[in-house]
Amino acid sequence: MSFSATEPSIRTKWFAGLLVIGYAIVTLIPLLWIIATGFKSPADSIAYPPVVVFEPTLEGYVNLFTDRTRATEQMLDDAGPPTTWYEQIARDRGTVISGPSRYGERFLNSVIIGFGSTALCMILGTMAAYAFSRFKVPLKDDLLFFILSTRMMPPIAVAIPIFLMFRNLGLNDTHLGMILLYTAVNLSLSVWLLKGFIDEIPVEYEEAALIDGYTRFQAFYKVVLPQAATGIASTAIFCLIFAWNEYAFAVLLTSGNAQTAPPFIPTIIGVSGKDWPAVAAGATIFLVPVMVFTILLRKHLLRGITFGAVRK
Amino acid sequence: MTVSPIKKVAQATPVPMARRIRGLSDRTIAWIFVAPTIFLLLAVNIFPLIWTIRLSFTNFRVNRPNNDVEWIGLRNYERILTDPGIWSTMQATAHFLIWTIVLQVLIGFTLAFLINKKFKGNDLWTTIIVFPMMLSPAVVGNFWTFLYQPQIGLFNYVIAFFTGADPASFSMIGDVNLAPWAIVIADTWMWTPFVMLICLAGLRSIPDSIYEAAECDRASKWRQFWTITIPMALPFLMLAVLFRGIENFKMFDLVVQLTGGGPGNTTTLTSIDLKREAFERWRTGYSSAYAVILFVTVFGLASIYVKALNKVKER
């Protein structure tokens, strides 16, 4: 066994480990509670004392994806016996399914706007980052600072004129409008992060390619892009998560057509009162993908959240 | 050390020649590459900002487009700065800012310090701790209202379990005295990992050799902590505070879902107040002036802070 003055003792490690794991478990409880509540029946979800062991049901998910009305005798006679398991669940509560809810659409909007803005942001961001990294751009530092400073504005402050501008251009409550907006908001992050990643690629690779007869464009996409692939991928995930989570612009600028899931999930209500299992089910479907992405991102997390200011 | 043939060729070729080879000049390419980004930012960020500044000198109201728009000079600014309501909003914001930063720095730094003891599996647990901050604040904030329910809420149950109070006797988001703490707790839960990650980077940046030297000089662990760990991690800590400060000054989504600014105005942070003025009372000119004041405040405070940060870094 090697002895080092800086290596903590076994006992210290155990102590530190236990405290950290304790904190991690406490911090996970609200998230586990969301997931668990999604599988509870309405009665279990509001039981006192809170129940940890319960009979799981998909009622929350059925309620999330459907609109239901209270069934009258007449309606039940007309509808005949339930043909699917989800109709059965609705019937058990004395309701009939009257159609799909809007959650599906809202979720799809989140996907379209999230991926659309991420794609656009990566195209523009990579180009700008490459130029800032490799060329002498006049006023480079000012431009870079300008790009960063756009992130300091409270979203509500710019929302007023954006609202007016979008209304004049017919972009209010459209996918295109939201994609452009989220692209602009994320550009500062992507330019700063990508510049850091491209800075790390030795410039000699491209120069060699240029001598081999590549044009700048060819050198850019045949040499630099493959080298920067991991950096681009992790930046893309950051942009995606941001656009996915964004709430302020979404709630102010969209209402029907292009509304994303975050403003919608809190508005879910049941036939009688707040339907917490349905809310939790909606939140679970929405949050779990982000947790998976977080695991994929873990090596670049620090860089992403500090705009590349801190690199491990 | 061997130099790769690619490098040799590259070094042998004079730079200007490499640049002259075929295609557009670098300068043109640089502009083609940067222009779309700058254009989009000008259109979606700077143009609206200038528009906001212009509107802030008028009495324009979006919901009455047919009214005459009058140029009223600085009157909006006067009204805002003399409005006692604004100061209570500022107080709520200050309470939120100070307490979230204090708690997040204390807990975040402690966690980073413990994780830096390199126990087995620390990577896995770090990733788990990071989860809350990656999630949608609005969705999570909405769910916290469920945890905070009197009687049935998990939070109330746990507090009651440990203190013996009746879980139905207090409402975290309905009580004037508790609501400001409800938002502090939820924000701390969500954003402590952020501070932790930055502190961890700071602690890992301290070379072992310094501690070894201190050990040779028989400096106590306590002394090492205060004379090596803290000063060397300080720039990172300050950076974390800067990021949290700016973010929480803009705070909207989490709090608006949690309390909606209530009860009364106890948790009406500036962004929430601004949203009410602009999108509920539709006082567009007035709220534009409000937005400008906020932006100047953030920008001013941030630049003073960055100056201080640079001084600490130089030491």
Boltz contact constraints between the chains, C-beta under 6 A:
constraints:
  - contact:
      token1: [A, 5]
      token2: [B, 212]
      max_distance: 6.0
  - contact:
      token1: [A, 5]
      token2: [B, 215]
      max_distance: 6.0
  - contact:
      token1: [A, 6]
      token2: [B, 208]
      max_distance: 6.0
  - contact:
      token1: [A, 6]
      token2: [B, 211]
      max_distance: 6.0
  - contact:
      token1: [A, 8]
      token2: [B, 117]
      max_distance: 6.0
  - contact:
      token1: [A, 12]
      token2: [B, 117]
      max_distance: 6.0
  - contact:
      token1: [A, 13]
      token2: [B, 117]
      max_distance: 6.0
  - contact:
      token1: [A, 13]
      token2: [B, 119]
      max_distance: 6.0
  - contact:
      token1: [A, 16]
      token2: [B, 114]
      max_distance: 6.0
  - contact:
      token1: [A, 16]
      token2: [B, 117]
      max_distance: 6.0
  - contact:
      token1: [A, 16]
      token2: [B, 119]
      max_distance: 6.0
  - contact:
      token1: [A, 17]
      token2: [B, 119]
      max_distance: 6.0
  - contact:
      token1: [A, 19]
      token2: [B, 114]
      max_distance: 6.0
  - contact:
      token1: [A, 20]
      token2: [B, 114]
      max_distance: 6.0
  - contact:
      token1: [A, 20]
      token2: [B, 115]
      max_distance: 6.0
  - contact:
      token1: [A, 20]
      token2: [B, 125]
      max_distance: 6.0
  - contact:
      token1: [A, 21]
      token2: [B, 125]
      max_distance: 6.0
  - contact:
      token1: [A, 24]
      token2: [B, 125]
      max_distance: 6.0
  - contact:
      token1: [A, 24]
      token2: [B, 128]
      max_distance: 6.0
  - contact:
      token1: [A, 24]
      token2: [B, 129]
      max_distance: 6.0
  - contact:
      token1: [A, 27]
      token2: [B, 129]
      max_distance: 6.0
  - contact:
      token1: [A, 33]
      token2: [B, 154]
      max_distance: 6.0
  - contact:
      token1: [A, 34]
      token2: [B, 143]
      max_distance: 6.0
  - contact:
      token1: [A, 46]
      token2: [B, 152]
      max_distance: 6.0
  - contact:
      token1: [A, 48]
      token2: [B, 151]
      max_distance: 6.0
  - contact:
      token1: [A, 48]
      token2: [B, 152]
      max_distance: 6.0
  - contact:
      token1: [A, 49]
      token2: [B, 157]
      max_distance: 6.0
  - contact:
      token1: [A, 50]
      token2: [B, 154]
      max_distance: 6.0
  - contact:
      token1: [A, 50]
      token2: [B, 157]
      max_distance: 6.0
  - contact:
      token1: [A, 124]
      token2: [B, 36]
      max_distance: 6.0
  - contact:
      token1: [A, 124]
      token2: [B, 37]
      max_distance: 6.0
  - contact:
      token1: [A, 127]
      token2: [B, 33]
      max_distance: 6.0
  - contact:
      token1: [A, 128]
      token2: [B, 33]
      max_distance: 6.0
  - contact:
      token1: [A, 128]
      token2: [B, 34]
      max_distance: 6.0
  - contact:
      token1: [A, 128]
      token2: [B, 37]
      max_distance: 6.0
  - contact:
      token1: [A, 130]
      token2: [B, 33]
      max_distance: 6.0
  - contact:
      token1: [A, 131]
      token2: [B, 30]
      max_distance: 6.0
  - contact:
      token1: [A, 131]
      token2: [B, 33]
      max_distance: 6.0
  - contact:
      token1: [A, 131]
      token2: [B, 34]
      max_distance: 6.0
  - contact:
      token1: [A, 135]
      token2: [B, 26]
      max_distance: 6.0
  - contact:
      token1: [A, 135]
      token2: [B, 30]
      max_distance: 6.0
  - contact:
      token1: [A, 137]
      token2: [B, 30]
      max_distance: 6.0
  - contact:
      token1: [A, 150]
      token2: [B, 41]
      max_distance: 6.0
  - contact:
      token1: [A, 150]
      token2: [B, 45]
      max_distance: 6.0
  - contact:
      token1: [A, 152]
      token2: [B, 246]
      max_distance: 6.0
  - contact:
      token1: [A, 152]
      token2: [B, 298]
      max_distance: 6.0
  - contact:
      token1: [A, 153]
      token2: [B, 295]
      max_distance: 6.0
  - contact:
      token1: [A, 154]
      token2: [B, 250]
      max_distance: 6.0
  - contact:
      token1: [A, 154]
      token2: [B, 271]
      max_distance: 6.0
  - contact:
      token1: [A, 154]
      token2: [B, 294]
      max_distance: 6.0
  - contact:
      token1: [A, 156]
      token2: [B, 271]
      max_distance: 6.0
  - contact:
      token1: [A, 156]
      token2: [B, 274]
      max_distance: 6.0
  - contact:
      token1: [A, 156]
      token2: [B, 275]
      max_distance: 6.0
  - contact:
      token1: [A, 157]
      token2: [B, 291]
      max_distance: 6.0
  - contact:
      token1: [A, 157]
      token2: [B, 295]
      max_distance: 6.0
  - contact:
      token1: [A, 158]
      token2: [B, 48]
      max_distance: 6.0
  - contact:
      token1: [A, 160]
      token2: [B, 278]
      max_distance: 6.0
  - contact:
      token1: [A, 161]
      token2: [B, 48]
      max_distance: 6.0
  - contact:
      token1: [A, 161]
      token2: [B, 51]
      max_distance: 6.0
  - contact:
      token1: [A, 161]
      token2: [B, 52]
      max_distance: 6.0
  - contact:
      token1: [A, 162]
      token2: [B, 48]
      max_distance: 6.0
  - contact:
      token1: [A, 184]
      token2: [B, 40]
      max_distance: 6.0
  - contact:
      token1: [A, 184]
      token2: [B, 41]
      max_distance: 6.0
  - contact:
      token1: [A, 184]
      token2: [B, 44]
      max_distance: 6.0
  - contact:
      token1: [A, 187]
      token2: [B, 37]
      max_distance: 6.0
  - contact:
      token1: [A, 204]
      token2: [B, 7]
      max_distance: 6.0
  - contact:
      token1: [A, 204]
      token2: [B, 10]
      max_distance: 6.0
  - contact:
      token1: [A, 207]
      token2: [B, 10]
      max_distance: 6.0
  - contact:
      token1: [A, 207]
      token2: [B, 18]
      max_distance: 6.0
  - contact:
      token1: [A, 208]
      token2: [B, 6]
      max_distance: 6.0
  - contact:
      token1: [A, 208]
      token2: [B, 9]
      max_distance: 6.0
  - contact:
      token1: [A, 208]
      token2: [B, 10]
      max_distance: 6.0
  - contact:
      token1: [A, 210]
      token2: [B, 18]
      max_distance: 6.0
  - contact:
      token1: [A, 210]
      token2: [B, 21]
      max_distance: 6.0
  - contact:
      token1: [A, 211]
      token2: [B, 13]
      max_distance: 6.0
  - contact:
      token1: [A, 215]
      token2: [B, 22]
      max_distance: 6.0
  - contact:
      token1: [A, 215]
      token2: [B, 23]
      max_distance: 6.0
  - contact:
      token1: [A, 216]
      token2: [B, 23]
      max_distance: 6.0
  - contact:
      token1: [A, 216]
      token2: [B, 29]
      max_distance: 6.0
  - contact:
      token1: [A, 245]
      token2: [B, 136]
      max_distance: 6.0
  - contact:
      token1: [A, 247]
      token2: [B, 138]
      max_distance: 6.0
  - contact:
      token1: [A, 247]
      token2: [B, 253]
      max_distance: 6.0
  - contact:
      token1: [A, 248]
      token2: [B, 252]
      max_distance: 6.0
  - contact:
      token1: [A, 248]
      token2: [B, 253]
      max_distance: 6.0
  - contact:
      token1: [A, 262]
      token2: [B, 136]
      max_distance: 6.0
  - contact:
      token1: [A, 262]
      token2: [B, 138]
      max_distance: 6.0
  - contact:
      token1: [A, 262]
      token2: [B, 139]
      max_distance: 6.0
  - contact:
      token1: [A, 265]
      token2: [B, 139]
      max_distance: 6.0
  - contact:
      token1: [A, 266]
      token2: [B, 142]
      max_distance: 6.0
  - contact:
      token1: [A, 266]
      token2: [B, 257]
      max_distance: 6.0
  - contact:
      token1: [A, 276]
      token2: [B, 146]
      max_distance: 6.0
  - contact:
      token1: [A, 283]
      token2: [B, 139]
      max_distance: 6.0
  - contact:
      token1: [A, 283]
      token2: [B, 143]
      max_distance: 6.0
  - contact:
      token1: [A, 286]
      token2: [B, 139]
      max_distance: 6.0
  - contact:
      token1: [A, 287]
      token2: [B, 135]
      max_distance: 6.0
  - contact:
      token1: [A, 290]
      token2: [B, 134]
      max_distance: 6.0
  - contact:
      token1: [A, 290]
      token2: [B, 135]
      max_distance: 6.0
  - contact:
      token1: [A, 291]
      token2: [B, 131]
      max_distance: 6.0
  - contact:
      token1: [A, 294]
      token2: [B, 134]
      max_distance: 6.0
  - contact:
      token1: [A, 298]
      token2: [B, 127]
      max_distance: 6.0
  - contact:
      token1: [A, 302]
      token2: [B, 197]
      max_distance: 6.0
  - contact:
      token1: [A, 302]
      token2: [B, 201]
      max_distance: 6.0
  - contact:
      token1: [A, 310]
      token2: [B, 201]
      max_distance: 6.0
  - contact:
      token1: [A, 312]
      token2: [B, 201]
      max_distance: 6.0
